[in-house]
Amino acid sequence: MHTTLTYTHILAAYLSITLFVARGALTFAGSGWARHAALRTVPSIVDTVLLGTAVALLFVIQEYPFVDQWLTVKVLGLVVYIVLGALALGSSATRARRTRVTAFLAAVAVFAYLFGVGYTHSPLLTTALG
């Protein structure tokens, strides 16, 4: 069960960032495909799987946000990622392109950091020696 949840979570994470980057690239290229129904629906499904497996894994590994530092960082980082993603790909036409691109790049960086935290179980991205 643990292995299946872990690999499903990892696969969903890869799919999530791939779809986010693809949608961002299409948006900034001015492509109409960025607004295609599938590119708006599929990421939501993938992110639901990602979040669902994360919650299930909390109970399996018996580590919890606001108790274990690395999970607290992941929860807070997820909020930052969502806000940056909304700034980058949200529907506000009044937001400057530079602001949207900066938010997009920051969101990708936050996602990469969170991936590293998940891998190392350390907010400092270090692993225990020994």
Backbone bond lengths (Angstrom), bond angles and torsions (degrees), N, CA, C in turn:
res aa  C-N    CA-C-N  psi(-1)  N-CA   C-N-CA  omega(-1)  CA-C   N-CA-C  phi
1 M - - - 1.442 - - 1.530 111.46 -
2 H 1.334 116.49 -47.54 1.457 121.33 -179.67 1.523 110.84 -59.23
3 T 1.325 116.91 -45.42 1.465 121.12 -178.04 1.529 110.96 -64.38
4 T 1.314 117.09 -43.75 1.465 121.24 179.58 1.525 110.56 -62.39
5 L 1.326 116.77 -45.62 1.464 120.45 178.33 1.525 111.08 -61.70
6 T 1.315 116.20 -44.06 1.459 120.76 -178.87 1.521 111.36 -61.35
7 Y 1.333 116.77 -49.44 1.469 119.62 -178.61 1.527 112.15 -68.08
8 T 1.316 117.00 -34.48 1.470 119.70 176.12 1.525 109.76 -65.68
9 H 1.332 116.54 -41.73 1.462 121.88 178.39 1.530 110.69 -62.45
10 I 1.312 116.64 -45.36 1.471 120.99 -179.88 1.528 110.43 -64.27
11 L 1.328 117.34 -44.63 1.464 120.88 178.36 1.526 110.72 -61.02
12 A 1.326 116.80 -43.31 1.461 120.58 178.72 1.528 110.67 -63.45
13 A 1.332 117.40 -36.73 1.469 120.60 177.89 1.524 110.62 -64.18
14 Y 1.330 117.03 -45.68 1.470 120.22 177.64 1.520 111.36 -61.86
15 L 1.316 117.02 -43.57 1.467 120.76 178.81 1.523 111.04 -64.34
16 S 1.315 116.25 -40.71 1.462 121.17 -178.81 1.522 111.36 -60.69
17 I 1.313 116.89 -50.33 1.469 119.07 -177.61 1.527 110.52 -70.36
18 T 1.326 117.55 -34.51 1.465 120.33 177.36 1.526 110.62 -62.35
19 L 1.320 116.50 -46.08 1.463 120.38 179.30 1.528 111.49 -66.61
20 F 1.326 117.27 -37.72 1.468 120.99 178.21 1.527 110.51 -63.86
21 V 1.320 116.58 -46.01 1.464 120.54 179.99 1.529 110.47 -65.70
22 A 1.331 117.13 -41.71 1.467 120.62 178.87 1.524 110.61 -61.94
23 R 1.317 116.17 -46.14 1.467 119.36 -179.80 1.529 110.96 -65.10
24 G 1.338 116.21 -39.02 1.464 119.76 176.90 1.516 111.92 -63.25
25 A 1.328 116.28 -44.91 1.467 120.02 179.41 1.528 110.63 -61.60
26 L 1.317 116.78 -43.65 1.468 120.67 178.74 1.528 111.21 -65.46
27 T 1.314 116.55 -40.19 1.468 120.55 179.31 1.516 110.74 -62.38
28 F 1.326 116.76 -48.58 1.463 120.22 -176.10 1.523 112.43 -73.89
29 A 1.330 116.73 -18.90 1.464 120.80 174.94 1.529 110.99 -84.70
30 G 1.320 116.18 -6.43 1.455 120.47 179.22 1.518 113.99 78.29
31 S 1.305 116.99 19.52 1.465 121.48 -178.41 1.527 111.15 -79.47
32 G 1.306 115.15 138.98 1.451 120.77 175.74 1.519 112.79 -67.69
33 W 1.334 116.54 -20.16 1.465 120.90 179.10 1.527 111.76 -60.85
34 A 1.319 117.60 -25.72 1.470 120.84 -179.46 1.523 111.15 -61.68
35 R 1.340 116.98 -25.22 1.458 120.78 -179.41 1.524 112.69 -99.52
36 H 1.323 116.94 7.10 1.468 121.05 -179.83 1.533 108.88 -62.81
37 A 1.321 115.13 141.54 1.472 120.92 -176.86 1.530 112.74 -55.02
38 A 1.320 117.32 -39.14 1.473 120.40 -179.24 1.521 111.19 -64.90
39 L 1.325 117.66 -38.21 1.468 120.30 -179.66 1.519 112.29 -76.97
40 R 1.311 116.33 -6.27 1.462 119.45 174.87 1.520 110.65 -103.06
41 T 1.333 117.37 -26.38 1.461 121.70 -176.24 1.525 112.54 -92.81
42 V 1.329 116.95 -48.00 1.467 121.00 -176.23 1.540 112.03 -57.71
43 P 1.337 120.08 -44.28 1.471 118.21 177.85 1.529 112.97 -59.40
44 S 1.315 117.54 -34.59 1.465 119.91 178.13 1.524 111.19 -65.71
45 I 1.319 116.06 -39.28 1.464 120.57 177.79 1.528 109.99 -65.67
46 V 1.329 116.31 -46.36 1.463 121.49 179.86 1.529 110.02 -61.70
47 D 1.327 117.08 -43.78 1.466 120.10 -179.66 1.528 112.10 -66.96
48 T 1.331 117.04 -30.73 1.462 120.59 175.11 1.528 110.15 -66.86
49 V 1.327 116.81 -42.16 1.469 120.91 176.12 1.530 109.73 -63.07
50 L 1.326 116.31 -43.14 1.468 121.62 179.36 1.524 110.67 -59.16
51 L 1.312 116.97 -47.89 1.457 120.99 -179.55 1.526 111.31 -68.91
52 G 1.315 116.86 -40.21 1.468 120.60 179.26 1.517 112.63 -62.71
53 T 1.324 116.48 -43.68 1.473 119.19 178.20 1.522 110.80 -68.70
54 A 1.329 116.94 -32.53 1.467 119.90 177.10 1.521 110.61 -63.01
55 V 1.322 116.19 -46.04 1.469 119.89 179.65 1.530 110.37 -64.13
56 A 1.321 116.76 -43.19 1.471 119.85 178.50 1.531 110.96 -61.30
57 L 1.330 116.46 -41.21 1.469 120.12 179.57 1.528 111.95 -64.82
58 L 1.335 117.20 -32.18 1.469 119.84 177.49 1.520 110.68 -55.43
59 F 1.316 115.01 -44.19 1.456 119.68 -177.57 1.528 111.72 -74.98
60 V 1.322 116.95 -34.54 1.461 120.15 179.76 1.526 111.21 -68.15
61 I 1.346 116.47 -45.13 1.473 118.71 -177.66 1.530 112.03 -88.05
62 Q 1.324 116.77 -8.48 1.460 123.48 178.34 1.530 112.74 55.60
63 E 1.322 114.18 44.78 1.463 121.94 171.17 1.520 106.12 -126.11
64 Y 1.343 117.05 144.18 1.454 119.97 -169.62 1.531 111.80 -137.45
65 P 1.352 115.67 148.10 1.471 119.30 174.75 1.524 110.21 -60.58
66 F 1.307 116.18 148.88 1.451 125.06 179.64 1.524 111.72 68.40
67 V 1.345 116.23 6.56 1.462 122.53 169.87 1.528 107.01 -120.43
68 D 1.318 116.05 -48.17 1.464 122.68 179.22 1.529 108.79 -103.72
69 Q 1.342 115.99 125.04 1.467 121.46 -173.50 1.520 113.69 -54.59
70 W 1.318 117.28 -45.83 1.457 119.25 -174.16 1.524 111.18 -64.11
71 L 1.322 117.83 -34.24 1.465 120.33 177.74 1.527 111.76 -75.31
72 T 1.308 116.99 -33.03 1.466 120.43 174.85 1.520 109.34 -62.00
73 V 1.325 116.68 -44.95 1.460 121.25 178.06 1.528 110.52 -61.48
74 K 1.316 117.27 -40.50 1.471 120.00 179.65 1.525 111.82 -64.81
75 V 1.320 117.70 -41.42 1.468 120.49 179.40 1.533 110.45 -66.23
76 L 1.322 116.98 -46.95 1.464 120.15 179.40 1.531 110.82 -65.62
77 G 1.326 116.15 -39.29 1.463 120.53 177.54 1.516 112.13 -64.80
78 L 1.324 116.69 -35.02 1.461 120.61 177.46 1.528 110.39 -61.94
79 V 1.327 116.84 -41.09 1.460 120.56 177.59 1.531 110.17 -62.34
80 V 1.317 117.07 -44.27 1.466 121.49 178.53 1.532 110.13 -61.90
81 Y 1.325 116.72 -44.31 1.466 121.85 178.83 1.528 111.51 -59.64
82 I 1.325 117.23 -44.19 1.469 121.50 180.00 1.529 110.67 -63.33
83 V 1.333 116.92 -44.45 1.466 120.40 179.98 1.529 110.28 -63.77
84 L 1.326 116.83 -45.55 1.468 119.72 179.19 1.529 111.33 -63.88
85 G 1.323 116.58 -40.80 1.464 120.06 178.02 1.514 111.80 -62.69
86 A 1.324 116.54 -39.95 1.465 120.50 177.83 1.524 111.11 -65.83
87 L 1.326 117.15 -39.31 1.462 120.45 176.46 1.526 110.93 -64.46
88 A 1.312 115.95 -39.94 1.466 120.75 -176.36 1.522 112.70 -73.47
89 L 1.313 116.93 -45.11 1.460 120.23 -171.79 1.521 113.59 -113.95
90 G 1.322 116.63 3.35 1.461 120.33 179.36 1.515 111.48 -63.39
91 S 1.295 116.49 170.11 1.461 121.27 -172.01 1.524 114.44 -85.96
92 S 1.321 118.38 5.99 1.458 120.18 -177.67 1.525 111.26 -73.20
93 A 1.312 115.51 109.81 1.466 120.60 179.10 1.521 111.53 -77.12
94 T 1.318 117.64 -14.57 1.462 120.58 -177.94 1.530 112.40 -81.75
95 R 1.307 117.25 -16.11 1.462 120.97 -179.28 1.528 109.14 -72.84
96 A 1.305 116.70 133.02 1.464 121.68 -178.22 1.527 110.96 -62.47
97 R 1.320 115.34 143.08 1.471 120.82 -179.92 1.525 110.89 -56.87
98 R 1.318 116.35 -41.55 1.473 120.15 -179.63 1.525 110.75 -60.52
99 T 1.322 117.24 -40.85 1.463 121.85 177.88 1.520 110.32 -63.49
100 R 1.331 116.59 -43.01 1.458 121.12 -179.02 1.533 111.05 -66.05
101 V 1.331 116.71 -42.13 1.467 120.26 179.25 1.528 110.02 -66.08
102 T 1.322 116.88 -42.56 1.466 120.66 178.32 1.527 110.61 -61.57
103 A 1.326 117.08 -43.91 1.464 120.68 178.18 1.527 110.71 -63.55
104 F 1.326 116.73 -38.74 1.465 121.35 178.51 1.528 110.84 -61.92
105 L 1.330 116.45 -49.80 1.470 120.58 -179.59 1.530 111.02 -63.90
106 A 1.325 116.57 -38.93 1.471 120.33 177.66 1.526 110.28 -65.24
107 A 1.330 117.68 -39.27 1.465 120.96 178.50 1.525 110.76 -62.73
108 V 1.320 117.12 -42.13 1.474 120.61 178.27 1.531 109.71 -64.22
109 A 1.335 117.33 -40.99 1.465 120.79 178.63 1.528 111.07 -64.28
110 V 1.326 117.14 -41.98 1.469 120.80 178.21 1.527 109.88 -63.41
111 F 1.332 116.76 -42.41 1.466 120.28 178.97 1.530 109.98 -61.02
112 A 1.328 117.17 -44.22 1.471 121.02 179.45 1.530 110.20 -61.66
113 Y 1.327 116.28 -42.33 1.463 120.26 177.85 1.533 110.44 -61.29
114 L 1.327 116.51 -45.94 1.468 120.27 -179.84 1.521 111.48 -63.81
115 F 1.315 116.75 -35.40 1.464 120.57 175.96 1.527 109.23 -62.38
116 G 1.331 116.38 -43.50 1.459 120.77 177.61 1.514 112.92 -64.11
117 V 1.326 116.96 -39.71 1.463 121.04 177.45 1.525 109.73 -63.29
118 G 1.317 116.51 -41.14 1.461 120.10 178.31 1.517 112.01 -64.63
119 Y 1.304 116.43 -35.64 1.466 121.04 -179.57 1.530 111.55 -72.40
120 T 1.339 115.88 -44.25 1.469 119.82 -175.06 1.524 113.58 -91.33
121 H 1.339 116.87 -17.52 1.468 122.81 -172.95 1.525 110.35 58.37
122 S 1.325 115.38 34.65 1.454 121.31 -179.53 1.526 109.86 -141.91
123 P 1.342 118.44 128.86 1.466 120.58 177.05 1.528 112.87 -62.44
124 L 1.331 116.70 -23.39 1.460 121.18 179.34 1.527 112.47 -92.47
125 L 1.320 116.17 4.81 1.467 123.43 -179.77 1.515 112.40 59.15
126 T 1.324 115.89 35.69 1.464 121.10 176.04 1.525 108.50 -110.67
127 T 1.289 115.66 155.26 1.457 120.10 175.93 1.520 108.73 -115.95
128 A 1.280 114.90 153.42 1.470 119.49 179.63 1.518 109.19 -69.04
129 L 1.303 115.44 137.18 1.460 121.03 176.76 1.521 108.82 -92.00
130 G 1.303 115.48 119.79 1.457 116.77 177.22 1.421 114.95 118.83
